[in-house]
Amino acid sequence: MAEKSEMNEGYPAYTYDRRRIAVKSLDEWTDLRMAELLYHVRSPYLPRCLGRTSHERGDGTDHRAVRTRLDLDGHQECERLPLIECHPVPTTPSLVFEWVEGKTMREIDRQALSSTVAEQWFDDILDGLSWLSQRANKPIAHLDISPSNIVITNAGDALLIDFSDSRVLDGYARTPSTSRVFKEGYAAPEIFLGDLLPESDLYSLAMSIISVWRNEPAASMSQHSIRTTLKKFAPSFADRLRCSLSEDPVARRAALRHHMLMPIWVEDQPSRVRRDENEKSTEEGDVCPYSFSTCPFLEVAYILCSE
């Protein structure tokens, strides 16, 4: 998927007291439990979900029979979120988010960017994701991090937006894990092999930082240009970015500072592709001769998925 520049969680609207809000259709969400998490968690690095719109469409059709599971256990429904009246009235049942003032990271003047500022943005995003994971008490992943989905607020904080493709990684998302949306150049290698992991966000975030520093889309960056750019950052931050770009998802965890709030990781070995119970495993001694960077099958899959 090509990179796009789209502020906030959805299209703009207003409450009846003239507050500007962002509205996004429920149908666009992979895992609606993430919206509930965004309602409960208060963080300067996350968009706040304010509630939901009426189940009555703008055409007057009553959709109260439409039920959407939002709670973490999958047993309760979105009716417990506050009802927000807005104008224009959405044509479908929707979620309401606060409107974020600022610019996307892609729109920030490169001359105003320093290694210190870039590292602060890096930590801001990781902090927001960790808070969501701790609130869910389960691993979560955004899975669509790119410069166009990070807003630099007027206060200078980095705020992650567009959680419609995010999910709680417990197998209960309403969209199967085989259904994936990604931005070319930013998605971690394991995404193409079927693994959805919290560590995948570390890879995407590091690629976003480097992309903005170079003022170049990630899809057009070579390994040489990435290595050259890493030398421009402070050594300690460059090491964290290198860890984030590791082929081994577990190795990426070293990018988090020891004093930071830690996310909850997937219990299974993240560096291995999980299989369905009815799928036959390879023989113990049958080792794949390729790595993520040299696998010809992965390269073909990347090209096909990018078209």
C-alpha positions as CSV (number, residue, x, y, z in Angstrom):
1,M,0.0,0.0,0.0
2,A,1.4,3.4,-1.0
3,E,2.1,5.9,1.7
4,K,-0.7,8.5,2.3
5,S,-1.0,11.7,4.3
6,E,-4.1,11.6,6.3
7,M,-4.5,13.4,9.6
8,N,-6.6,12.1,12.6
9,E,-8.7,9.0,12.8
10,G,-11.3,9.8,10.2
11,Y,-13.2,12.6,8.5
12,P,-13.9,15.9,10.4
13,A,-17.2,16.6,12.1
14,Y,-18.5,18.8,14.9
15,T,-20.4,18.1,18.1
16,Y,-23.5,20.3,18.8
17,D,-21.4,22.4,21.1
18,R,-19.1,23.1,18.1
19,R,-16.2,20.9,19.2
20,R,-14.3,19.6,16.3
21,I,-14.0,15.8,16.2
22,A,-12.9,12.9,13.9
23,V,-15.4,10.3,12.9
24,K,-14.6,6.8,11.6
25,S,-17.0,4.1,10.6
26,L,-17.1,0.9,12.7
27,D,-16.9,-1.1,9.5
28,E,-13.3,0.1,8.9
29,W,-12.0,-1.5,12.1
30,T,-10.1,-4.8,12.2
31,D,-10.5,-5.2,16.0
32,L,-13.0,-2.9,17.7
33,R,-11.6,-3.8,21.1
34,M,-8.8,-1.4,20.3
35,A,-11.3,1.5,20.2
36,E,-12.4,0.6,23.7
37,L,-8.8,0.7,24.8
38,L,-8.4,4.1,23.3
39,Y,-11.5,5.2,25.2
40,H,-10.1,4.1,28.6
41,V,-6.4,5.0,28.2
42,R,-5.4,8.7,28.7
43,S,-2.0,9.4,27.0
44,P,-0.6,12.4,25.2
45,Y,0.8,9.9,22.6
46,L,-2.6,8.3,21.7
47,P,-5.8,9.6,20.2
48,R,-8.7,9.6,22.6
49,C,-11.9,7.8,21.6
50,L,-14.8,9.9,22.9
51,G,-17.6,7.4,22.2
52,R,-19.9,6.4,19.4
53,T,-22.5,7.9,17.2
54,S,-26.1,7.0,17.1
55,H,-27.1,3.7,15.4
56,E,-29.6,5.8,13.4
57,R,-28.2,6.6,9.9
58,G,-28.5,9.9,8.3
59,D,-31.1,8.4,6.0
60,G,-33.3,7.7,9.0
61,T,-32.8,3.9,8.9
62,D,-32.6,2.5,12.5
63,H,-29.6,0.2,13.0
64,R,-30.0,-0.6,16.6
65,A,-30.0,-4.3,15.8
66,V,-26.4,-3.9,14.6
67,R,-24.2,-5.2,17.5
68,T,-20.5,-4.8,17.7
69,R,-18.4,-6.6,20.3
70,L,-15.9,-4.2,21.9
71,D,-15.0,-5.6,25.2
72,L,-11.8,-7.5,25.9
73,D,-13.6,-10.7,26.6
74,G,-15.8,-10.5,23.6
75,H,-19.1,-10.6,25.5
76,Q,-20.4,-7.0,25.8
77,E,-21.2,-4.4,23.1
78,C,-20.4,-0.9,22.0
79,E,-23.5,0.5,23.7
80,R,-21.6,1.1,26.8
81,L,-19.5,3.8,25.1
82,P,-21.0,7.2,25.4
83,L,-23.3,8.4,22.7
84,I,-22.0,11.5,20.9
85,E,-24.3,13.5,18.6
86,C,-22.5,15.2,15.8
87,H,-22.9,17.0,12.5
88,P,-22.9,16.0,9.8
89,V,-24.6,12.8,10.9
90,P,-22.5,9.7,9.8
91,T,-24.2,7.5,7.3
92,T,-23.1,4.4,9.2
93,P,-22.5,3.7,13.0
94,S,-19.2,5.2,13.8
95,L,-16.6,5.9,16.5
96,V,-15.9,9.5,17.6
97,F,-12.3,10.6,18.4
98,E,-10.9,13.9,19.6
99,W,-9.4,16.1,16.9
100,V,-5.7,16.4,17.1
101,E,-4.0,19.7,16.2
102,G,-0.6,19.3,14.6
103,K,1.3,18.0,11.5
104,T,2.1,14.5,10.4
105,M,5.7,13.5,10.9
106,R,6.1,13.5,7.2
107,E,5.1,17.2,7.0
108,I,7.7,18.3,9.6
109,D,10.5,20.5,8.4
110,R,13.6,18.3,8.1
111,Q,15.8,21.2,9.3
112,A,14.0,21.3,12.6
113,L,14.7,17.6,13.2
114,S,17.6,16.5,15.4
115,S,18.7,13.1,16.8
116,T,17.4,14.1,20.3
117,V,14.0,15.1,18.9
118,A,13.7,12.0,16.8
119,E,14.5,9.8,19.8
120,Q,11.9,11.6,21.9
121,W,9.3,10.9,19.2
122,F,10.5,7.3,19.1
123,D,10.0,7.0,22.9
124,D,6.6,8.8,22.8
125,I,5.1,6.2,20.3
126,L,6.6,3.2,22.3
127,D,5.1,4.7,25.5
128,G,1.6,5.0,24.0
129,L,1.7,1.4,22.6
130,S,2.9,0.1,26.0
131,W,0.1,1.7,27.8
132,L,-2.5,0.1,25.5
133,S,-0.8,-3.3,26.0
134,Q,-0.8,-2.9,29.8
135,R,-4.5,-1.9,29.8
136,A,-5.5,-4.8,27.6
137,N,-3.2,-7.1,29.7
138,K,-2.4,-8.8,26.3
139,P,0.0,-8.1,23.5
140,I,-1.3,-5.6,20.9
141,A,0.1,-4.3,17.6
142,H,-0.7,-1.2,15.5
143,L,0.6,-2.9,12.3
144,D,0.3,0.3,10.2
145,I,3.0,2.7,11.6
146,S,4.4,5.2,9.0
147,P,5.2,8.9,9.0
148,S,1.7,9.7,7.8
149,N,0.2,8.0,10.8
150,I,2.3,9.9,13.4
151,V,1.1,13.4,14.3
152,I,3.5,15.9,15.9
153,T,1.1,17.9,18.1
154,N,1.4,21.6,18.8
155,A,3.0,20.6,22.2
156,G,5.7,18.7,20.4
157,D,4.6,15.2,21.3
158,A,4.4,12.4,18.8
159,L,0.9,10.9,18.7
160,L,0.1,7.7,16.8
161,I,-3.2,7.7,14.8
162,D,-5.2,5.4,12.6
163,F,-5.7,2.3,14.7
164,S,-8.3,0.8,12.4
165,D,-5.9,-2.0,11.4
166,S,-4.5,-2.6,14.9
167,R,-5.5,-5.6,17.0
168,V,-5.2,-7.4,20.3
169,L,-3.0,-10.4,19.5
170,D,-5.1,-13.1,21.1
171,G,-6.7,-14.6,18.1
172,Y,-10.1,-13.0,18.8
173,A,-10.1,-10.1,16.4
174,R,-13.1,-10.1,14.1
175,T,-10.7,-10.0,11.0
176,P,-8.5,-13.1,10.7
177,S,-4.7,-12.6,11.1
178,T,-4.3,-13.7,7.4
179,S,-6.0,-10.5,6.4
180,R,-3.2,-7.8,6.6
181,V,-2.9,-4.2,5.5
182,F,0.6,-2.7,5.3
183,K,2.5,0.2,3.8
184,E,5.2,-0.7,1.4
185,G,8.7,-0.3,3.0
186,Y,7.5,0.0,6.6
187,A,6.1,-3.5,7.3
188,A,8.4,-5.9,9.2
189,P,9.6,-9.0,7.3
190,E,7.6,-11.4,9.4
191,I,4.4,-9.8,8.4
192,F,4.7,-11.4,5.0
193,L,5.2,-14.8,6.6
194,G,2.0,-14.5,8.6
195,D,3.3,-13.5,12.0
196,L,1.6,-10.5,13.6
197,L,3.8,-9.4,16.6
198,P,4.2,-6.4,18.9
199,E,7.8,-6.3,17.8
200,S,6.6,-5.6,14.2
201,D,5.8,-2.1,15.3
202,L,9.3,-1.5,16.4
203,Y,10.5,-2.2,12.9
204,S,8.0,0.1,11.3
205,L,8.7,2.9,13.8
206,A,12.4,2.7,13.1
207,M,11.8,2.8,9.3
208,S,9.5,5.8,9.8
209,I,12.2,7.7,11.7
210,I,14.9,7.0,9.1
211,S,12.5,7.8,6.3
212,V,11.7,11.2,7.7
213,W,15.3,11.9,8.4
214,R,16.2,11.2,4.8
215,N,13.0,12.8,3.5
216,E,12.5,9.7,1.4
217,P,9.8,7.0,1.3
218,A,10.9,3.8,3.0
219,A,10.1,1.8,-0.1
220,S,12.9,3.5,-2.1
221,M,15.6,3.3,0.6
222,S,18.4,0.8,0.1
223,Q,20.2,-1.1,2.9
224,H,23.3,1.0,2.2
225,S,21.3,4.3,2.5
226,I,19.8,3.0,5.8
227,R,23.2,2.2,7.2
228,T,24.6,5.5,6.1
229,T,21.7,7.4,7.8
230,L,22.1,5.5,11.1
231,K,25.5,7.1,11.4
232,K,23.9,10.5,11.5
233,F,22.1,9.8,14.8
234,A,23.6,9.9,18.3
235,P,25.4,6.5,18.8
236,S,23.0,5.3,21.6
237,F,19.9,6.1,19.5
238,A,21.5,4.6,16.4
239,D,22.0,1.3,18.3
240,R,18.3,1.3,19.3
241,L,17.3,1.8,15.7
242,R,19.6,-1.0,14.6
243,C,18.0,-3.3,17.2
244,S,14.5,-2.3,15.9
245,L,15.5,-3.3,12.4
246,S,16.8,-6.7,13.4
247,E,15.5,-9.7,11.4
248,D,14.8,-11.4,14.7
249,P,11.7,-9.9,16.3
250,V,12.9,-10.9,19.8
251,A,16.2,-9.0,19.3
252,R,14.2,-5.8,18.7
253,R,13.1,-5.6,22.3
254,A,16.6,-4.3,23.2
255,A,15.5,-1.0,21.6
256,L,13.3,-0.3,24.7
257,R,15.0,1.4,27.6
258,H,15.1,-0.4,30.9
259,H,13.1,2.3,32.7
260,M,10.3,2.4,30.1
261,L,6.9,0.8,30.6
262,M,7.1,-2.6,28.9
263,P,4.5,-3.9,26.5
264,I,3.2,-7.4,26.9
265,W,4.8,-9.8,24.4
266,V,3.4,-12.8,22.7
267,E,4.2,-15.9,24.8
268,D,5.2,-18.1,21.9
269,Q,8.7,-17.8,20.3
270,P,8.2,-14.7,18.2
271,S,11.0,-15.5,15.8
272,R,9.2,-18.6,14.5
273,V,6.1,-18.8,12.4
274,R,3.2,-20.2,14.3
275,R,1.3,-23.0,12.6
276,D,-2.3,-24.2,12.7
277,E,-2.8,-27.4,14.7
278,N,-3.7,-29.4,11.6
279,E,-0.7,-28.1,9.6
280,K,2.2,-30.5,9.3
281,S,5.6,-29.3,10.6
282,T,8.9,-29.8,8.9
283,E,11.4,-32.3,10.1
284,E,13.5,-31.1,13.0
285,G,16.6,-31.2,10.9
286,D,15.1,-29.5,7.9
287,V,16.5,-26.0,8.3
288,C,15.6,-23.2,5.9
289,P,18.8,-22.0,4.1
290,Y,17.5,-18.4,3.7
291,S,17.2,-15.4,6.1
292,F,14.6,-12.7,5.8
293,S,17.0,-10.6,3.7
294,T,18.0,-13.3,1.2
295,C,14.8,-15.3,0.9
296,P,13.7,-15.2,-2.8
297,F,10.1,-16.4,-1.9
298,L,9.7,-13.5,0.5
299,E,10.9,-11.0,-2.1
300,V,8.3,-12.3,-4.6
301,A,5.6,-12.1,-1.9
302,Y,6.5,-8.6,-1.2
303,I,6.3,-7.6,-4.8
304,L,2.9,-9.3,-5.3
305,C,1.4,-7.7,-2.1
306,S,2.7,-4.3,-3.1
307,E,0.9,-4.2,-6.4
